[in-house]
Amino acid sequence: MITNIYCVRKDGEVYQTDTNNVYITNKPDIPMNERETETVKPLGRNSSVTYDYGTYKNRPITIPFVTKKYNDFYKFCSFFNGTKINMYPSWQNGLYYKVLSYSINLHDAKGIPEFDVNFLLEPFMYGEEEKITNSTFENQGDVNSKMKIKIFGSGDLQFNFNGKSYQVNDVTDYVIIDSELKECYKDGENKGNDFIGDIEELEVIPGTNIFTNGLGNITKFEITYVPVYFR
C-alpha cells in the first residue's frame, strides 16, 4: 500500500503528498501516548513521590520525504506555512493528528531534495465530527470528548447526561452549551449565569452515552462531538 499523508488546513485548503510528487521514504515510528507526571524526592523520605497530572504530553514524530523537483519541495513548504493543520496518515484509516508545529531539515542528495519534517502533534488522534439526536448512542473513541449540545425549548430546562444533572434557566427557543469553550450562550447572548452544573464534566465518554429529559419542556436536542483515540 502506498504510504502518504493527506492534510487539511484551517482555511480549507488540502494537500496530498503523493499527488504532489512528494513521497514518504520510510513509515515513521509513532511514540505511544505518555502521561504527564513529575517525580520528586522529598527531604526526610527514603523514596520519591510521583504526581500524575492526568494529562498527556504532545507527541513529536519525524517523517522522511523525497521529491524530484525543488518546485514540489517549495510547494510543500508553502502549504505548511503558518496555519493549523489536520494530518491524515494513510496508515491510520481515516483518523487524523492535529499539528501544533513543525520544522524541516533539507538534505540535497545529488540535486534531489530529500527532507525530514519534525512534527509536534497533539497527544491523541481524532475522527470526524459526529452529530447525535438519539437519547442513547455509542462513542467509538477511547478517550472522553468535549461536546456541544443545542437544547430546544423554552423556560427553565433541566436534563441529565451520563447520570449528571444540568440546567439552563430562562431559555427562549434554544440554548447552546459548549464544554470545549466552557460557554453557555444563544446567538451573541451569554447565558452563563443561567447555567447550573459543572460544564467541564459535560463530556461524551467511550462506549454508551445516555441523554434524558428532566424538568421543563425540552422539545429536541443535538449533540456534536469529535471522537478521540489512543493511537
Salt bridges, closest charged atoms under 4 A:
ASP11 OD2 - ARG9 NH2 2.71
GLU13 OE1 - ARG9 NH2 2.65
GLU34 OE2 - LYS57 NZ 3.17
ASP52 OD2 - ARG35 NE 2.91
ASP116 OD2 - HIS107 NE2 3.16
ASP142 OD2 - ARG231 NH1 3.37
ASP173 OD2 - LYS186 NZ 3.72
ASP194 OD2 - LYS191 NZ 2.98
GLU200 OE2 - LYS182 NZ 2.92
GLU201 OE1 - LYS164 NZ 3.57
GLU203 OE2 - LYS146 NZ 3.00
